[in-house]
Amino acid sequence: MDHTIVADSRTAADANALALGLVNSGGIYTGNGNDTVLGVANALGSAIADSQSVLTLKNVHCTDAQSNSVATVSVLVDAVGISNSGNISTCTGNDVIVGLATAKALGKSKTQSQTELVLSRNSTATANSESFVIVETLAIGIDNMGYINTGEGRDLIIGLANASAMSEAEAAALALNTTILTTGNNSQVINEVGKAIASSTSTATAISTTTTLGIVNSGQIHTDKGNDVVAGIAINQSSSKSLAASVAESVASAVAIATAKAQSLAVAEGSAVGIINFGEINTGEGNDIVIGIAIDSTAAIAPADANAVSLALDTDAQTITNTLADTSQSITIGIDNTGGTILTGKGNDRIIGIGEVGVLSGKFNTGKGDDHFLSYGSVVGVQDSEIRLGQGDDFFKAAIANFKSTTGGISFELDQSDSIKDSQVFGDRGNDTFEIGDFQGQVLINGGQDFDSLRLWGNLEDYHFTGSSDHKTLTIEDAGSILTVQNIEAIYYGDSDQAYHISDFA
């Protein structure tokens, strides 16, 4: 080409926001009485970018004409309700410690490029449009790296985190190229001469990432004597939408080439954890509740459209579209106890985990009392955990279930695959009840002393049973996975009342 003419448009928009509610690196002591410690953080960030490039030329010869438009948006928002690296002590009384964090982010970008050649000859029209958005949010209700002690009383510790990220990217490219028109011998006939090339490329990328954590504990949380509640709730919302559109048109008598490419990528990913514990949570004596709930809502939409038209004796028109809408990297965990310990001490306690994975990893000990351990996951009930129920008439259930956040209801799936994976559950003195669906990996259920029962909801026809000669151990195999059952006096299938004993399988 003899000439190159370029029209460029580039815009960028960034936004960063950080909100901290209560930050303590020293000591907070409230003394006796019904005390409240509250940390609230609300962070909001948004950015919008718009880029447009238009190039129109007439009567050009051997010219490479290009229009380029680029828009990039980056938004980062963090919020922490309570950040404690020191000591928070509320002493005796019915105390409340609440950390509330909300992080919201919005990013939008729009680009449009247009190149139009009229009455050209042997020229190329190119239009490139690129729109890119990335949005990230982090919300933590309570981040405890130090020591929290609520003392005696009916105490409440709540970490509530809500994070939302929305990204939208739109890119449009239009390339038009028509050659010089001449009149032939017949004035009613118009002949087109020369070569015309038109190429358009549009790329739209929208990425939303959220991290939502109700309670993060790498230190110590103690609630002492009393009917206490430790609750971590994480609500995650992430959405991405991208739209790419390309049009290329070329008209010539000799050679006309038109190529239109459109690529649209939308990724919405997020992690939500109700309680993530690397340290120790000890609720002491009393009828205590430890509950972690993680809720996720992600969506990704990525349409792409390409249209190419060429008119000539020798024509070539091509369209290429690529689309990807991905939400596969999202995960929710009710309680992630990796590397941590949760103790509920003496009393009729409840430990509840609700998420895609109900409970993940670590050591649990519910102590003396009639305790309940409930792990409900839409993908996995409980995984990689060591659970000791202690003395008392305890109840353990791991199940595949869906949590309805609007009503708080639980619905159990017919397919109970992966209700428990690579975990050990121990009873002790007392009449304990264990209820599980299908198992994966190596799983141990040990009822301990007294009269204990196990109810199985899995695909029983696939199981292979082997009982020991002393009638104390039952091995159940299923596709390479092994469930070892020890010290269980009654085994039930599904909702049947028919009881079996280990000796029945000897």
N, C-alpha and C positions, 0 to 999 in steps of 0.2 A: 504494500500500500504506500502511496505517495504521501498521504496525510493521516495523522491521528488526532482525533478530537475527543476529549474526555470531559465528562461532567461528573464530578464527585460530590457526594453529600455524606457526612459522617457526624453522628451525634452519640453522646454517651450520657447516661444519668446514673448516679450512685446515691444510695441512702443507707445510713447506719444509725441504729438506735439501741440504746442500752438503758434498762430500768432496773434499779435495785431497791427493794423494799426496806428490809431491816438487815444491816450488816453489823455483825458482832465478832470482834476478835479479842475482846476482854471478858468481862463478867457481867451478867444480868441476873440479879437476885430479887425476887418479888416478895419473899417472906411468906408468912402464913396468910391464908385467905383464898378466896375464889378469884384467881388472877387470870388475866388475858394478855398474851403476847401475840401481836399481829404484825405481819409484814405483807405489804401489797405492792406489786410491781406491774405496771401496764406499759408496754412498749409498742409503738406503732411506727412503721416505716413504709414509704411508698416512693416510687420513681417511675416516670414515664418518658419515653424517648420516641421522637418522630423524625424520620429522615426521608426526604423526597428528592429525586433527581430526574430532571426532564431535559432531553436533548432532541431538538427538531431541526433538521437540515433539508435544504432543497437544492437541486441541481448540483450535486457533488459528483466528483469523479475520483476513483481509486482512493477512497477514504475509509478509514477504520474509525467508526463512531461508537463511543462507549458511554454508557451512563451507569454509575455505581452508587448505590445507597446502602449505608450500613448504620445500624442502630444497636447499641448494647446497653443493657440495664443490669445493675447489680444492687440487691437489697439484702442487708444483714440486720436482723433484729434479735436481741437477747433480753430476757427478763428473768429475775430471780426474786422470789418472794422473801425468803429468809436465807441469809448466808451466815453460817455460824462456824467459826474456827476457834471460838473460845468456850465459855461456859454459860449455859442458860439453866437456872435453877428456880423453880417456882414453889418449892417447899410444900407444906401441908395445905390441902384445900382442893376444891374441884376446879382444876386449872385447865386453861385452853391455850394451845399454841397453834397458830394457823399461819401458813404461808401460801399466799395466792399470787400466781404469776400468769400473765397473759401476754403473749407475743404475737403480733399480727404483721404480716408483710404482704405488699402488693407490688408487682412489677409488670409493666406493659411496654412493649416496643412495637413500632409499626414502620415498615419501610416500603417505598414504592420507587421503582426506577422505570423510565420509559425512554426508549430511543426510537426515533422515527425518521426514516430517510424517504424523501419524496423526489421522484424524477432523478434517481441516482444511476450511476453506471459503474459496474465492477467494484462495488463497495460492500462493506459489512456493517450491519447494525447489531450491537451487543448491549444487552441489559442485564445487570447483576443486582440482586437485592438480597441482603442478609440481615436477619433480625434475630437477636440473641438476648435471652432473659434468664437470669439465675436469681432465685430467691431462697434465703435460708433463715430459719427461725429456731430459737432455742428457748424453752420455758422450763423452769425448775421451781416447784412449789417451795420445798425446803431442801437446802443443801447443807448438810451437817458434817463438818470435818472435825468437830470438837466433841463437846459433852452436853447432852440435854437430859435433865432430870426433873420430872414433874412432882416428885415426892408422893406422899400418901394422899388419897382422895380419888374421886372419879374424874380422871383426867382425859383430855382429848388432844391428840396431835393430828393435825390434818395438813397434808401438802396437796394442793390442787393446782395443776398446771394445764394451761390451754394454749396451744400453738396452732397457728394457721398460716399457710403460705399459698399465695396464688400468683401464677405466672402466665402471661399471655404474650405470644409472639406472632406477628403477622408479616408476611413478606410477599410482595407482588412484583413481577417483572414482565415488561411488554416490549417486544422488539418488532418493528415493522420496516420492511424494505421493499420499495417498488422502483423499477428501472425507468429510464427515459422513455417517453411515448413519442412515436413518430407516425405521421400519416402516410399511407402507401398510395399506389396509383388510384385505388378506389377510396375516395374520401370517407366512405362509411366504415372503412376497415382501419383499425388501429393496431399497429404492430409494436411489440415490445422487444427491445434489444438489450444485450448485455447480460451481466451476471449479478445475481442478488443473493446475499447471505444474511440470514437473521438468526440470532441466538439469544435465548433468554434463560437465566438461571435464578431460581429463588430458593432460599434456605431459611427455614424458621425453626428455632430451637427454644424450647421453654422447659426450664428445670426448676422444680420446687422441692425443697428438702426441709423437713421438720424433725426436731428432737424434743420430745415432751416427757418430762420426768416428774412424777408427783413428789416423792421423797427420795433423796439420794443421801445415804448414810455411809460414810467411811470412818466414822468415829463411834460414839456410844450413845444410845437412846435408852434411858431407863424411866419407867413410869411408876415403879414401886408398888406399894399396897393399894388396892382399890380396883374397881371395875373400869378398866381403862380401854381406850380405843386408839389405835394407831392406824391411820388411813392415808393411803396415797392414791390419788386419782389423776390419770393423765388422759387428756382428750386431744386428739391429733387430727388436723384437717389440712390436707394438701391437695392442690389441684393444678394441673398444667394444661394449657391449650395452645396449640400451634397450628398455623394455617399458612400454606405455601401455594402460590398460584403463578404459573408462567404461561405466556402466550408468545408465539413466534410466527410471523407471517412474511413470506417473501414471494414476489411476483416478477417474472422475467421471461423473455422469449427463448433465451438459450439455456441458462442453468439457474435454478432456484433451489436454495437449500434453507431449510428451517429446522431448528432444533430447540426444543423446550424441555427444561429440566426443573423438577420441583421436588424438594426434600423437606419433610416435616418431621420433627422429633419432639415428643412431649414425654417428660419423665416426672413422675410424682412419687417421691419416696419419703418415708418417715419412720421413726422409731418412737414408740410410746411405752413407757414402763411405769406401772403404778408405784411400786417400791423397788428401788435398787439398793441392795445392802452389801457393802464390802466389810462392814464392821460387825457390831453387835447391837441387837435390839432385844431388850429384856423388859417384859411387862410386869414382872414380879407377881405377888400374890393377888388373887382376885379373878373375877370372871371377865377376862380380857378378850379383845378382838384385835387381830392384825389383818388388815384387808388391803389388797392392791388390785386396782381396776385400771385397765388400759383399753382405750377406745380409739379406733382409727377410722378415718374416712378419707380415702384417696381416690382421685380420678384423673385420667389423662386422655386427651383427645388430640389426634394429629391427622387431619385431612390434608391431602395434597392433590393439586390438579394441574395438568400440563396439556397445552393444546398447540399443535404445530400444523401450519398450512403452507404449502408451496405450490405455485402455479407456473409451469414452464414446459418446454419440450423435454427437458431433462430435469426431473424433480427428485428431491429427497426430503422427506419430512419425518422427523423422529421425536418421540416423546418419551421421557424417562421420569418416573415417579418413585420415590422412596418414602415410606412412612414407618414410624415406630411410636407406639403409645405404650409406656411401660410403667406399671405400678408394682412390679415383682419384688422390689427391694424393701417394701414396707413390712414392719413387724411390730406386734404388740405383745407385751409380757406383763402378766399381773404382778408377780413377785419374782424378781431376779436376785437370788441370794448367793450368787457366785462368790466364793471366798468368804462368805459371811456366816453368822450364826443368829438364829432367831429363837428366843426362849420365852415361853409364856408362864412358867412357874406354876404354883399351886392355884387351882381354880378350874371352873368349867369354861375353858377357853375355846376360841375359834380362830383358825387361820384360813383365810380365803384368798385365792388367786384367780383372777378372771382376765383373759386376753386370748390372743391366738395361741400363746403358750400360757397355761395357767400359772405354773410354778416351775422355775428353772434353778436347779443346782443348789449347793450349800447344805448346811445342817440345820435341822429343826428339832426342837424338843418342847413338847407341850406340857410336860410336867405332870403332877398329880392332879386328878380331876376327870370329869366326864367331858372330854374334849372332842372337837370336830375339826377335821382337816379336809377342806374342800378345794379341789383344784380343777377348774373348768377352762378348757381351751378349745377354740374352734379348730385347731390343728393338732396340738399336743396338750394333754392334760397336765402331767407332771413329768419332768425330765431331769436326769442326773442329780438326784436328790437323795439325802439320807434323812429319814423322818422317824423320830422316836416319839411315840404317843404317851409314854409314861403310864403310871398307875391310873386306873379308873376304867369306866365303861366307855371306851372311845369309839369314834366313828371316822372312817377314812373313805373318801371317794375321789377318784380321778376319772374324768369323763370328757368326751367330746361334746361341747355344748356351745350354743350361741347366746350372747347376752344382748338383751334389748335395752338400749340405753334410755329410751323414752319412758319405759315402764319399770325397768329394773328387773324384768322377768328373765328366767333361764329356760331355754328349750333344748332338749337333748336330741342329738342326731341318732338316726338308726344305725349309721355306720360309726362304730366306736373304735376304729383303727387308731392306734397310737395314743390310747388314753394314758398309758404309762410307759416310759422308756428309761432303761438303764438306771433304775432306782431301787432303793431298799426301804422297806417300811416295817417298823418293829412295834408290836404291842408290848404289853407288860402284864402286870397283875390286873385282872378285870376282864369283863365280858366284852371283847372288842368286835367290831364289825368292819369288814373291808369290802369295798365295792369298786370293781374296775371293769373296763372293756377289754379290747385287744391290747396286747403288750408287744413291745419291741425291744430287742437287745437282751440284756440280762436283768431280770427283775426278781426281787425277793420279797415275799410276804411272810412275816413271822409273827404269829399271834401271841406268843408268850404264854403266860399262865392262864388258868381258868378256861371258860367256855367261849371260844372265838369262832366267828363265821366269816365265810368269803362268798360273795356273790359275783359271778362272772357274766358279763354281757357281750362277750366277743363272738367270733364265728366258731362255735363249739364243734361243728362238724370237721373243722380243720385241725383240731387239737389231737395230740398224741399224749396219753396219760401213762405215767409210770409211778407206782407207789413203792415205798421202801418196805423192807421186811419188818421193821419195827413200828410201822404204821404212823410214823411221825413226820415223814417228808413225802410230798407229792411233787413230781416233776412234770410240767406241761410244756410240750414243744410245739412250735408253730413256725414253719418256714425258716428254721435256723434260730429263732428266738426262743428263749427258755424262761419260763416262770417257775420259780422254786417256792413251794408252799410248805411251811413248817408250823407245827403246833396249832393247826386249825381243826376244830371239832366238827364243823358242818360246812358243806359246800353246796351252793345253790346255783342253778342255771337260769339266767334271765329273771323273769318274774314268777318262776315256779316256786311252790312251797315244798317241793320234794327235796329232802336233805340227803346228801351223800357224805360218806366219810372216807378218809384216806385209805382205810382198810379195804374199801370197795374196789380200789384200783390195784391192790397188791397182786 
